[in-house]
């Protein structure tokens, strides 16, 4: 290979690396602006958020109901399942309304400074938001004073979220 050809090839590689770095910066900046719920409980084997339970069903049916594999939507690095097209459309239009608060992590644990994934069948809707809990004891503690637990979890969440996935 001639010296001129090696130089052109190395310039192309340098430009490609610069473009990749710029893309990485843009993606990282977007995640920083995503808000306090940017960490999400996802099954690493399936990629499903909240174990495939339809997040809109908590509000429409007032209970957790599994979504259908043919009614999926990929968002936030996860696959969300829905029972019908209406629920999928509602989530697509307003995901912050329907996705579990704190990404599906138990707010009682977060208030204590730790992350524990919530279970989709131990839940509560309070203040128009969905919360998932590790167990019934955590749910009971939350329901005894939800405003206090939410406020404490909101204070702890930035620090807790930084430790998730490490």
C-alpha positions as a printed Julia matrix, in Angstrom:
166×3 Matrix{Float64}:
   0.0     0.0    0.0
   1.36    3.41  -0.91
   1.92    6.15   1.66
  -0.79    8.33   0.08
  -3.35    5.51   0.23
  -2.49    4.74   3.9
  -2.95    8.43   4.73
  -6.41    8.57   3.02
  -7.48    5.37   4.79
  -6.37    6.66   8.2
  -8.24    9.96   7.6
 -11.45    8.07   6.82
 -11.04    6.02   9.99
 -10.45    9.19  12.01
 -13.59   10.81  10.55
 -15.62    7.68  11.33
 -14.38    7.66  14.94
 -15.2    11.35  15.32
 -18.73   10.75  14.0
 -19.25    7.85  16.41
 -18.01    9.93  19.33
 -20.4    12.75  18.4
 -23.3    10.3   18.2
 -22.38    8.92  21.63
 -22.34   12.4   23.11
 -25.77   13.14  21.63
 -27.26    9.9   22.96
 -25.74   10.47  26.41
 -27.05   14.05  26.53
 -30.52   12.83  25.61
 -30.44   10.37  28.51
 -29.39   13.08  30.94
 -32.41   15.15  29.95
 -34.78   12.18  30.09
 -35.83   12.94  33.65
 -35.86   11.12  36.94
 -37.45    7.93  35.62
 -34.82    7.19  32.96
 -33.83    3.88  34.63
 -36.23    1.09  33.87
 -36.71   -2.45  35.16
 -36.34   -4.69  32.1
 -36.08   -8.46  31.93
 -32.62   -9.02  30.44
 -33.63  -12.34  28.84
 -36.77  -11.07  27.06
 -36.31   -7.3   26.91
 -39.81   -6.88  28.35
 -40.69   -3.99  30.61
 -42.78   -4.92  33.67
 -42.79   -8.61  32.68
 -45.03   -8.0   29.68
 -47.89   -6.52  31.7
 -49.84   -3.79  29.88
 -49.05   -0.54  31.76
 -52.29    1.1   30.58
 -54.42   -1.74  32.0
 -53.65   -0.59  35.56
 -55.62    2.55  34.74
 -58.33    1.2   32.41
 -59.0    -2.23  33.95
 -57.81   -1.33  37.45
 -55.66   -4.47  37.54
 -52.53   -5.83  35.89
 -53.19   -7.72  32.68
 -50.63   -9.24  30.38
 -50.18   -7.65  26.99
 -50.09   -9.57  23.73
 -46.92  -10.35  21.76
 -48.56   -8.95  18.62
 -49.25   -5.63  20.43
 -45.73   -4.47  21.25
 -44.0    -1.11  21.24
 -40.26   -0.64  21.64
 -39.35    2.38  23.7
 -36.59    3.36  26.15
 -34.59    0.23  25.39
 -37.47   -2.04  26.36
 -40.37   -3.85  24.78
 -43.77   -2.86  26.16
 -46.78   -5.11  25.59
 -50.43   -4.07  25.41
 -53.81   -5.76  25.38
 -55.16   -3.77  22.45
 -54.36   -1.01  19.97
 -56.08    1.63  22.09
 -53.8     0.95  25.04
 -50.74    0.93  22.8
 -51.76    4.26  21.25
 -52.45    5.8   24.68
 -48.99    4.77  25.88
 -47.31    5.98  22.69
 -48.97    9.41  23.12
 -48.25    9.73  26.87
 -45.64    7.25  28.1
 -44.83    9.32  31.2
 -48.43    8.94  32.37
 -48.48    5.15  32.11
 -44.94    3.9   32.73
 -44.26    2.99  36.36
 -42.78    5.78  38.42
 -39.09    5.35  39.28
 -38.81    2.98  36.31
 -40.62    0.2   38.16
 -38.3     0.18  41.16
 -39.94    0.0   44.59
 -40.37    3.57  45.93
 -40.12    2.38  49.54
 -36.69    0.88  48.86
 -35.66    4.0   46.93
 -36.68    6.17  49.89
 -34.23    4.06  51.95
 -31.48    4.64  49.4
 -31.48    1.32  47.53
 -32.9    -0.08  44.3
 -35.19   -3.1   44.38
 -37.25   -4.01  41.29
 -40.97   -3.87  41.87
 -43.28   -6.74  41.0
 -46.02   -5.96  38.45
 -48.65   -7.72  40.57
 -47.9    -5.67  43.71
 -48.89   -2.18  42.7
 -50.78    1.03  43.43
 -51.93    4.03  41.45
 -51.56    7.21  43.47
 -51.77   10.76  42.2
 -52.38    9.44  38.71
 -49.06    7.53  38.65
 -48.28    3.82  38.77
 -45.96    2.46  41.47
 -44.65   -1.12  41.69
 -43.5    -2.73  44.94
 -41.22   -5.57  45.93
 -43.82   -7.11  48.23
 -47.09   -6.44  50.08
 -45.26   -5.06  53.14
 -43.67   -2.33  51.0
 -47.03   -1.57  49.38
 -48.69   -1.31  52.79
 -45.95    1.02  54.06
 -46.35    3.18  50.95
 -50.14    3.39  51.24
 -49.89    4.43  54.9
 -48.33    7.75  53.8
 -47.73    7.93  50.04
 -46.81   11.62  49.98
 -44.02   11.09  52.52
 -42.64    8.03  50.73
 -42.79    9.72  47.31
 -41.03   12.83  48.61
 -38.29   10.73  50.24
 -37.93    8.59  47.09
 -37.68   11.69  44.89
 -34.84   12.99  47.08
 -32.98    9.65  46.95
 -33.69    8.74  43.32
 -30.83   10.63  41.61
 -28.24    8.88  43.8
 -29.97    5.48  43.6
 -30.43    5.71  39.83
 -26.69    6.27  39.37
 -25.97    2.93  41.07
 -28.38    0.87  38.93
 -26.68   -1.31  36.37
 -23.2    -1.04  37.85
